[in-house]
Amino acid sequence: MPAAYLIVESNISDPEAFKRYMAAAPAVAQEFGGEYLVRGGRMQVQEGDWKPPRLTVLRYPSFEAAQAMYDSPGYVAARALRQGATVCFNMVVVEGV
């Protein structure tokens, strides 16, 4: 079964509120086999005009595990902590090869 990658573009507007989300989300991700590969950090756009303010990338053992994490009660609660803390929060899950 191929791994899956959860990719998040975010623009944080309230860092203090976002810290509550960041404190809650990792435990839920780990519960479903999620591993943070990128969590912010230095970035350089090489081509194109996409300029994400912040990127986060997690690897999951499968597409189904990533989807189960997103739908879990723990992540529903973590998402509630994020309300009003970002101007933009885009998330996709993609199956790897």
N, CA and C of each residue as an Amber inpcrd file, in Angstrom:
protein
   291
   0.8570000  -1.1710000   0.0000000   0.0000000   0.0000000   0.0000000
   0.9030000   1.2350000   0.0000000   0.6930000   2.1520000  -0.9410000
   1.5450000   3.3510000  -0.9930000   1.2540000   4.3130000   0.1570000
   2.2930000   5.0320000   0.5460000   2.1470000   6.0720000   1.5650000
   1.2990000   7.2020000   1.0000000   0.8260000   8.0530000   1.8880000
   0.0700000   9.2400000   1.4880000   0.7200000  10.4470000   2.1550000
   0.5760000  11.5870000   1.5160000   1.1740000  12.8200000   2.0070000
   0.0880000  13.8650000   2.1920000   0.0610000  14.4470000   3.3690000
  -0.8700000  15.5200000   3.6860000  -0.0800000  16.8140000   3.5500000
  -0.5370000  17.7060000   2.6900000   0.1700000  18.9510000   2.4050000
  -0.7320000  20.1110000   2.8040000  -0.1840000  21.0220000   3.5960000
  -0.9560000  22.1430000   4.1230000  -0.2560000  23.4460000   3.7850000
  -1.0180000  24.3760000   3.2370000  -0.5740000  25.7570000   3.0540000
  -1.3470000  26.5840000   4.0710000  -0.6370000  27.3730000   4.8630000
  -1.3380000  28.1810000   5.8620000  -0.7280000  29.5730000   5.9570000
  -1.5770000  30.4950000   6.3700000  -1.1520000  31.8620000   6.6440000
  -1.7140000  32.2020000   8.0250000  -0.8490000  32.2360000   9.0020000
  -1.2570000  32.4010000  10.3950000  -1.4980000  33.8770000  10.7020000
  -2.6870000  34.1710000  11.1950000  -3.0390000  35.5520000  11.5400000
  -3.0190000  35.7930000  13.0500000  -3.1620000  34.7280000  13.8340000
  -3.1600000  34.8390000  15.2930000  -2.2250000  33.7580000  15.8430000
  -0.9340000  34.0690000  15.9740000   0.0430000  33.0650000  16.4030000
  -0.2690000  32.4230000  17.7550000  -0.8120000  33.1830000  18.6770000
  -1.1270000  32.6150000  19.9960000  -2.2280000  31.5680000  19.8900000
  -3.2690000  31.8650000  19.1290000  -4.3540000  30.8910000  18.9290000
  -3.8410000  29.6830000  18.1540000  -2.9770000  29.9110000  17.1690000
  -2.4620000  28.8140000  16.3550000  -1.5930000  27.8730000  17.1940000
  -0.9400000  28.3910000  18.2250000  -0.1270000  27.5440000  19.1040000
  -0.9730000  26.4670000  19.7670000  -2.2310000  26.7660000  20.0660000
  -3.1110000  25.7560000  20.6760000  -3.3670000  24.6140000  19.6990000
  -3.5680000  24.9660000  18.4200000  -3.7420000  23.9400000  17.3860000
  -2.4580000  23.1220000  17.2470000  -1.3210000  23.8050000  17.2010000
  -0.0350000  23.1170000  17.0350000   0.2860000  22.2120000  18.2200000
  -0.2500000  22.5100000  19.3810000  -0.0400000  21.6600000  20.5470000
  -0.9130000  20.4040000  20.4840000  -2.0710000  20.5000000  19.8420000
  -3.0220000  19.3840000  19.8080000  -2.8530000  18.4690000  18.5980000
  -2.5400000  19.0210000  17.4430000  -2.5470000  18.2460000  16.1970000
  -1.5010000  17.1290000  16.1240000  -0.2630000  17.3120000  16.5730000
   0.7340000  16.2570000  16.4050000   0.3650000  14.9220000  17.0500000
  -0.2220000  14.9310000  18.2230000  -0.5990000  13.6790000  18.8840000
  -1.6400000  12.9260000  18.0680000  -2.5770000  13.6580000  17.4790000
  -3.6000000  13.0260000  16.6450000  -2.9530000  12.4480000  15.3860000
  -2.0610000  13.2050000  14.7620000  -1.3680000  12.7260000  13.5650000
  -0.6110000  11.4350000  13.8750000   0.1200000  11.4170000  14.9810000
   0.9030000  10.2430000  15.3530000   0.0250000   9.0390000  15.6380000
  -1.1450000   9.2630000  16.1890000  -2.0850000   8.1800000  16.4820000
  -2.4470000   7.4000000  15.2180000  -2.4220000   8.0700000  14.0730000
  -2.7730000   7.4470000  12.7940000  -1.5410000   7.1660000  11.9290000
  -0.3760000   7.2000000  12.5450000   0.8570000   6.8940000  11.8200000
   1.4510000   8.0710000  11.0830000   0.9710000   9.2770000  11.3460000
   1.4770000  10.4690000  10.6730000   2.8340000  10.8840000  11.1910000
   3.6840000  11.3140000  10.2760000   5.0240000  11.7800000  10.6170000
   5.2550000  13.1230000   9.9390000   5.5910000  14.1310000  10.7230000
   5.8720000  15.4550000  10.1570000   7.1920000  15.3980000   9.3920000
   7.1600000  15.8080000   8.1390000   8.3610000  15.9140000   7.3180000
   8.7760000  17.3680000   7.1640000   7.7940000  18.2540000   7.0980000
   8.0230000  19.7010000   6.9680000   7.0310000  20.3790000   7.8930000
   7.5260000  21.3310000   8.6660000   6.6250000  22.1000000   9.5450000
   7.1620000  23.5180000   9.5900000   6.7770000  24.2960000   8.5520000
   7.3300000  25.6330000   8.4290000   8.7420000  25.5270000   7.8800000
   9.5900000  26.4200000   8.2670000  10.9840000  26.3460000   7.8460000
  11.2780000  27.1960000   6.6150000  12.5410000  27.2580000   6.3010000
  13.0080000  28.0660000   5.1710000  12.4640000  27.5040000   3.8650000
  12.1020000  28.4200000   2.9490000  11.4880000  28.0200000   1.6870000
  11.9500000  28.9750000   0.5940000  12.1200000  28.4450000  -0.6020000
  12.4830000  29.2430000  -1.7740000  11.6510000  28.7660000  -2.9550000
  10.8690000  29.6500000  -3.5540000  10.0990000  29.3140000  -4.7540000
  11.0860000  29.1900000  -5.9110000  11.0800000  28.0510000  -6.5810000
  11.9960000  27.8090000  -7.6830000  11.3810000  28.1590000  -9.0370000
  10.0980000  27.8780000  -9.1960000   9.3970000  28.1910000 -10.4470000
   7.9550000  28.5390000 -10.1340000   7.3600000  29.3250000 -10.9980000
   5.9540000  29.6560000 -10.8510000   5.7240000  30.8190000  -9.8990000
   4.4390000  31.1050000  -9.6800000   4.1010000  32.2600000  -8.8600000
   3.4040000  31.8820000  -7.5540000   3.4490000  30.6080000  -7.1950000
   2.8780000  30.1660000  -5.9210000   3.8290000  30.5830000  -4.8120000
   3.3470000  31.3560000  -3.8620000   4.1680000  31.8360000  -2.7490000
   3.4580000  31.5290000  -1.4320000   3.4420000  30.2590000  -1.0480000
   2.7570000  29.9150000   0.1970000   3.4690000  30.5370000   1.4000000
   2.7310000  31.1300000   2.3050000   3.3480000  31.7210000   3.4890000
   4.0200000  30.6740000   4.3870000   3.4100000  29.4890000   4.4750000
   3.9200000  28.4160000   5.3430000   3.4520000  27.0880000   4.7670000
   4.3310000  26.0960000   4.7660000   3.9720000  24.7530000   4.3100000
   4.2350000  23.7370000   5.4110000   3.3540000  22.7550000   5.4610000
   3.5110000  21.6230000   6.3600000   3.2700000  20.3700000   5.5270000
   4.0990000  19.3590000   5.7090000   3.9480000  18.0950000   4.9850000
   4.0660000  16.9610000   5.9980000   3.0960000  16.0650000   5.9540000
   3.1250000  14.8720000   6.7890000   3.0350000  13.6410000   5.9050000
   3.6790000  12.5620000   6.3320000   3.5690000  11.2820000   5.6340000
   2.7320000  10.3360000   6.4960000   1.8030000   9.6400000   5.8560000
   0.9650000   8.6370000   6.5120000   1.1960000   7.2920000   5.8400000
   0.9520000   6.2030000   6.5420000   1.1760000   4.8900000   5.9440000
   0.2560000   4.5920000   4.7600000  -0.8770000   5.2800000   4.6800000
  -1.8090000   5.0600000   3.5700000  -2.7470000   6.2610000   3.4380000
  -3.3930000   6.3430000   2.2990000  -4.4000000   7.3760000   2.0560000
  -5.5150000   7.2460000   3.0960000  -5.9070000   5.9980000   3.3590000
  -6.9900000   5.7410000   4.3080000  -6.6290000   6.2040000   5.7230000
  -5.3700000   6.0150000   6.1190000  -4.9410000   6.4590000   7.4520000
  -5.0050000   7.9820000   7.5550000  -4.5830000   8.6880000   6.5020000
  -4.6480000  10.1500000   6.5030000  -6.0960000  10.6240000   6.5770000
  -6.9720000   9.9650000   5.8330000  -8.3860000  10.3500000   5.8500000
  -9.0100000  10.0530000   7.2090000  -8.6530000   8.9150000   7.8020000
  -9.1820000   8.5600000   9.1240000  -8.7350000   9.5720000  10.1730000
  -7.4880000  10.0520000  10.0780000  -7.0110000  11.0760000  11.0060000
  -7.8590000  12.3290000  10.8630000  -8.0670000  12.7720000   9.6300000
  -8.8210000  14.0050000   9.3900000 -10.2400000  13.9130000   9.9540000
 -10.8530000  12.7480000   9.8260000 -12.2370000  12.5500000  10.2720000
 -12.3520000  12.2050000  11.7610000 -11.2370000  11.9870000  12.4430000
 -11.2690000  11.5200000  13.8320000 -11.7650000  12.6080000  14.7890000
 -12.3760000  12.1900000  15.8870000 -12.8100000  13.1630000  16.9030000
 -11.6540000  14.0260000  17.4150000 -10.4790000  13.4480000  17.5410000
  -9.3310000  14.2140000  18.0180000  -8.9580000  15.3400000  17.0770000
  -9.0070000  15.0680000  15.7650000  -8.6410000  16.1360000  14.8300000
  -9.7830000  17.1320000  14.6450000 -11.0110000  16.6860000  14.7760000
 -12.1420000  17.6310000  14.7530000 -11.9540000  18.6420000  15.8900000
 -11.5430000  18.1640000  17.0630000 -11.3010000  19.0600000  18.1960000
 -10.1090000  19.9820000  17.9310000  -9.0420000  19.4410000  17.3190000
  -7.8720000  20.2750000  16.9930000  -8.2460000  21.3560000  15.9840000
  -9.0530000  20.9980000  14.9870000  -9.4880000  21.9900000  13.9940000
 -10.2610000  23.1200000  14.6520000 -11.0570000  22.8020000  15.6490000
 -11.8220000  23.8370000  16.3490000 -10.8840000  24.8270000  17.0340000
  -9.7420000  24.3600000  17.5150000  -8.7570000  25.2470000  18.1440000
  -8.1360000  26.2150000  17.1400000  -8.1690000  25.8460000  15.8710000
  -7.5540000  26.6460000  14.8060000  -8.4860000  27.7580000  14.3070000
  -9.7560000  27.6900000  14.6330000 -10.7300000  28.6690000  14.1350000
 -10.2730000  30.0910000  14.4500000 -10.2290000  30.9310000  13.4230000
  -9.8650000  32.3240000  13.5800000  -8.3710000  32.5820000  13.6950000
  -7.5510000  31.5250000  13.6420000  -6.1030000  31.6960000  13.8040000
  -5.3660000  31.8380000  12.4720000  -6.0770000  31.5810000  11.3670000
  -5.4330000  31.6580000  10.0510000  -6.2810000  32.4520000   9.0720000
  -5.5960000  33.1150000   8.1450000  -6.2610000  33.8010000   7.0380000
  -6.5280000  32.7810000   5.9320000  -5.6400000  31.8220000   5.8170000
  -5.7070000  30.8030000   4.7730000  -5.2440000  29.4790000   5.3850000
  -5.9650000  28.4080000   5.0800000  -5.5640000  27.0720000   5.4990000
  -6.0710000  26.1080000   4.4550000  -5.2070000  25.7070000   3.5460000
  -5.5490000  24.7600000   2.4870000  -4.8490000  23.4480000   2.7620000
  -5.5900000  22.3410000   2.6510000  -5.0410000  21.0260000   2.9620000
  -5.4600000  20.0400000   1.8810000  -4.5000000  19.2450000   1.4130000
  -4.7930000  18.1690000   0.4830000  -4.0770000  16.9240000   0.9590000
  -4.6250000  15.7680000   0.6050000  -3.9260000  14.5030000   0.8320000
  -3.7370000  13.8770000  -0.5490000  -2.5360000  13.3630000  -0.7880000
  -2.2190000  12.7810000  -2.0810000  -1.5010000  11.4580000  -1.8370000
  -1.8750000  10.4660000  -2.6240000  -1.2500000   9.1580000  -2.5170000
   0.1010000   9.1870000  -3.2080000   1.0940000   8.5870000  -2.5780000
   2.4400000   8.5480000  -3.1520000   2.5940000   7.4010000  -4.1420000
   3.7900000   7.2830000  -4.6660000   4.0790000   6.2090000  -5.6260000
   4.9330000   5.1440000  -4.9720000
